[in-house]
Structures are given as structure tokens and as C-alpha cells.
Amino acid sequence: MLICTSCGHENGEGAKFCEECGLAVSSVAASPGTREQRKTVTVLFCDLTGSTALGETLDPERMRAVLGQYF
């Protein structure tokens, strides 16, 4: 069985590309161990009141600049 080193998908034998993420088979390696991995992540969610209406009136570049101030 081939386990993708990028996404952890279990690919069928003879796969040339990862069936999940499309990574080339040269980057997919056989792995007898587990594919589980613990990672610590930080997630930020911000709900900007009126941003949808504002986005409908501004050009995409200007909207990105406005939202960039929050990041």
C-alpha cells in the first residue's frame, strides 16, 4: 500500500499520482507505520459585521486592502 507523504491518503498499488491530492508517485512512499500525526494549530475566526454588503459595493482589490487591515 502506498501512503501519500503530503496528505496521508492510502493509494492503490500502481498509482502514478496520489488519488486524493494529485502529488506525483515519486513523492508517494510505502509506509508500514501509521499515518496519524498530532499537530498543534491556532485558528482565528472573525465575523465582520457588514462585510458582505461592503464586498458587494467595492472592487475585489479594494476589499482585500480593507480586510488586510484586520490581518
N, CA, C and O of each residue as an XYZ file, in Angstrom:
284
protein
N       0.845     -1.169      0.000
C       0.000      0.000      0.000
C       0.895      1.240      0.000
O       1.909      1.279      0.698
N       0.519      2.244     -0.781
C       1.276      3.483     -0.862
C       0.559      4.568     -0.069
O      -0.615      4.848     -0.313
N       1.265      5.179      0.883
C       0.723      6.267      1.695
C       1.331      7.568      1.199
O       2.555      7.686      1.134
N       0.510      8.540      0.850
C       0.994      9.829      0.366
C       1.684     10.573      1.500
O       1.139     10.689      2.597
N       2.873     11.071      1.234
C       3.616     11.812      2.248
C       3.051     13.203      2.466
O       3.381     13.850      3.460
N       2.212     13.675      1.566
C       1.630     15.013      1.689
C       0.308     14.994      2.446
O       0.132     15.751      3.401
N      -0.629     14.130      2.028
C      -1.974     14.160      2.620
C      -2.314     12.915      3.436
O      -3.326     12.903      4.136
N      -1.486     11.862      3.361
C      -1.730     10.660      4.140
C      -2.721      9.688      3.527
O      -3.081      8.696      4.161
N      -3.169      9.952      2.307
C      -4.146      9.075      1.639
C      -3.514      7.730      1.298
O      -2.361      7.672      0.872
N      -4.267      6.655      1.484
C      -3.824      5.311      1.117
C      -4.174      5.074     -0.347
O      -5.350      4.996     -0.702
N      -3.156      4.961     -1.195
C      -3.351      4.793     -2.636
C      -3.261      3.336     -3.031
O      -2.606      2.537     -2.361
N      -3.928      2.993     -4.131
C      -3.866      1.649     -4.654
C      -2.502      1.370     -5.279
O      -1.785      2.291     -5.671
N      -2.160      0.109     -5.364
C      -0.884     -0.283     -5.976
C      -0.848      0.167     -7.429
O      -1.853      0.075     -8.133
N       0.289      0.648     -7.878
C       0.460      1.071     -9.253
C      -0.012      2.488     -9.530
O      -0.018      2.915    -10.684
N      -0.408      3.224     -8.503
C      -0.855      4.599     -8.709
C       0.332      5.463     -9.136
O       1.409      5.374     -8.546
N       0.141      6.290    -10.153
C       1.194      7.191    -10.605
C       1.134      8.520     -9.869
O       2.138      9.222     -9.741
N      -0.067      8.856     -9.384
C      -0.282     10.078     -8.629
C      -1.168      9.750     -7.436
O      -1.940      8.792     -7.475
N      -1.058     10.539     -6.387
C      -1.915     10.352     -5.220
C      -3.366     10.524     -5.669
O      -3.698     11.499     -6.345
N      -4.204      9.605     -5.305
C      -5.606      9.630     -5.707
C      -6.397     10.721     -4.983
O      -7.524     11.024     -5.375
N      -5.829     11.310     -3.942
C      -6.524     12.352     -3.186
C      -6.026     13.751     -3.538
O      -6.828     14.627     -3.860
N      -4.695     13.975     -3.481
C      -4.171     15.332     -3.688
C      -3.437     15.508     -5.012
O      -3.125     16.639     -5.385
N      -3.150     14.424     -5.735
C      -2.528     14.523     -7.049
C      -1.018     14.626     -7.043
O      -0.422     14.858     -8.096
N      -0.375     14.461     -5.895
C       1.077     14.527     -5.813
C       1.688     13.383     -6.624
O       1.157     12.272     -6.638
N       2.806     13.659     -7.298
C       3.451     12.653     -8.141
C       3.845     11.430     -7.327
O       4.164     11.539     -6.143
N       3.822     10.262     -7.966
C       4.112      8.994     -7.291
C       5.533      8.974     -6.730
O       5.803      8.245     -5.776
N       6.448      9.761     -7.303
C       7.802      9.801     -6.765
C       7.808     10.389     -5.366
O       8.739     10.155     -4.595
N       6.768     11.159     -5.030
C       6.664     11.738     -3.697
C       5.781     10.897     -2.785
O       5.572     11.243     -1.623
N       5.264      9.795     -3.313
C       4.431      8.889     -2.524
C       5.293      7.695     -2.159
O       5.897      7.071     -3.032
N       5.353      7.376     -0.886
C       6.245      6.307     -0.435
C       5.463      5.256      0.339
O       4.452      5.557      0.974
N       5.943      4.028      0.279
C       5.348      2.971      1.068
C       5.677      3.209      2.531
O       6.813      3.528      2.880
N       4.673      3.050      3.383
C       4.875      3.304      4.804
C       4.224      2.194      5.610
O       3.000      2.062      5.608
N       5.026      1.396      6.297
C       4.443      0.324      7.090
C       3.818      0.832      8.382
O       3.004      0.131      8.983
N       4.181      2.044      8.825
C       3.688      2.605     10.081
C       2.364      3.313      9.919
O       1.724      3.251      8.870
N       1.983      3.965     10.948
C       0.722      4.696     10.948
C       0.881      6.055     10.280
O       1.987      6.592     10.213
N      -0.207      6.604      9.792
C      -0.164      7.909      9.155
C      -0.683      8.999     10.078
O      -0.767     10.160      9.676
N      -1.031      8.647     11.300
C      -1.543      9.628     12.238
C      -0.415     10.521     12.727
O       0.715     10.076     12.925
N      -0.749     11.785     12.917
C       0.243     12.739     13.380
C      -0.476     13.824     14.170
O      -1.479     14.371     13.712
N       0.027     14.127     15.331
C      -0.585     15.164     16.158
C       0.090     16.493     15.865
O       1.317     16.591     15.837
N      -0.735     17.519     15.646
C      -0.224     18.848     15.373
C      -1.003     19.856     16.209
O      -2.201     19.694     16.441
N      -0.319     20.880     16.650
C      -0.967     21.974     17.354
C      -1.219     23.091     16.348
O      -0.308     23.499     15.628
N      -2.448     23.583     16.299
C      -2.802     24.640     15.365
C      -3.521     25.761     16.110
O      -4.096     25.554     17.178
N      -3.474     26.920     15.535
C      -4.217     28.063     16.051
C      -5.182     28.515     14.965
O      -4.790     28.683     13.810
N      -6.433     28.709     15.333
C      -7.457     29.114     14.375
C      -8.062     30.430     14.849
O      -8.406     30.586     16.021
N      -8.183     31.361     13.927
C      -8.797     32.645     14.231
C     -10.023     32.808     13.341
O      -9.938     32.675     12.121
N     -11.152     33.095     13.959
C     -12.376     33.358     13.206
C     -12.813     34.769     13.525
O     -12.899     35.149     14.693
N     -13.086     35.538     12.506
C     -13.504     36.921     12.688
C     -14.724     37.170     11.806
O     -14.660     37.020     10.586
N     -15.830     37.552     12.431
C     -17.055     37.868     11.698
C     -17.187     39.384     11.652
O     -17.501     40.014     12.662
N     -16.952     39.963     10.499
C     -17.009     41.406     10.346
C     -18.419     41.816      9.944
O     -18.882     41.477      8.855
N     -19.087     42.532     10.806
C     -20.449     42.978     10.549
C     -20.482     43.877      9.317
O     -19.743     44.858      9.231
N     -21.333     43.537      8.380
C     -21.500     44.336      7.174
C     -20.475     44.070      6.083
O     -20.475     44.760      5.063
N     -19.607     43.095      6.271
C     -18.554     42.861      5.269
C     -19.113     42.325      3.955
O     -18.559     42.611      2.894
N     -20.190     41.561      4.004
C     -20.778     41.039      2.775
C     -21.350     42.177      1.929
O     -21.114     42.241      0.723
N     -22.087     43.058      2.556
C     -22.651     44.205      1.836
C     -21.544     45.108      1.310
O     -21.630     45.611      0.189
N     -20.503     45.315      2.114
C     -19.374     46.135      1.683
C     -18.675     45.497      0.488
O     -18.292     46.189     -0.455
N     -18.511     44.185      0.530
C     -17.865     43.462     -0.561
C     -18.632     43.533     -1.861
O     -18.048     43.423     -2.939
N     -19.940     43.715     -1.769
C     -20.760     43.835     -2.969
C     -20.620     45.198     -3.633
O     -20.949     45.351     -4.810
N     -20.134     46.190     -2.887
C     -20.012     47.540     -3.435
C     -18.581     47.901     -3.823
O     -18.380     48.820     -4.618
N     -17.585     47.204     -3.285
C     -16.186     47.527     -3.572
C     -15.598     46.596     -4.625
O     -16.068     45.476     -4.822
N     -14.559     47.087     -5.298
C     -13.784     46.218     -6.182
C     -13.059     45.187     -5.324
O     -12.743     45.467     -4.168
N     -12.791     44.000     -5.865
C     -12.107     42.959     -5.082
C     -10.771     43.418     -4.507
O     -10.433     43.054     -3.381
N     -10.004     44.208     -5.256
C      -8.700     44.661     -4.773
C      -8.861     45.590     -3.571
O      -8.108     45.498     -2.602
N      -9.846     46.482     -3.642
C     -10.089     47.406     -2.530
C     -10.601     46.651     -1.312
O     -10.209     46.955     -0.185
N     -11.471     45.671     -1.526
C     -11.994     44.879     -0.415
C     -10.867     44.121      0.272
O     -10.833     44.024      1.498
N      -9.957     43.589     -0.514
C      -8.812     42.872      0.054
C      -7.956     43.814      0.890
O      -7.469     43.432      1.954
N      -7.772     45.039      0.417
C      -6.986     46.023      1.170
C      -7.669     46.375      2.491
O      -7.004     46.507      3.519
N      -8.993     46.527      2.466
C      -9.728     46.839      3.692
C      -9.597     45.688      4.673
O      -9.290     45.905      5.845
N      -9.826     44.457      4.205
C      -9.732     43.302      5.092
C      -8.308     43.056      5.561
O      -8.094     42.502      6.639
N      -7.324     43.466      4.750
C      -5.924     43.309      5.128
C      -5.577     44.050      6.400
O      -4.660     43.654      7.119
N      -6.300     45.124      6.687
C      -6.063     45.889      7.906
C      -6.383     45.043      9.149
O      -5.786     45.249     10.206
N      -7.316     44.100      9.026
C      -7.676     43.264     10.155
C      -6.681     42.130     10.380
O      -6.577     41.594     11.483
N      -5.956     41.773      9.330
C      -4.982     40.701      9.465
C      -3.665     41.260      9.937
O      -2.704     40.512     10.114
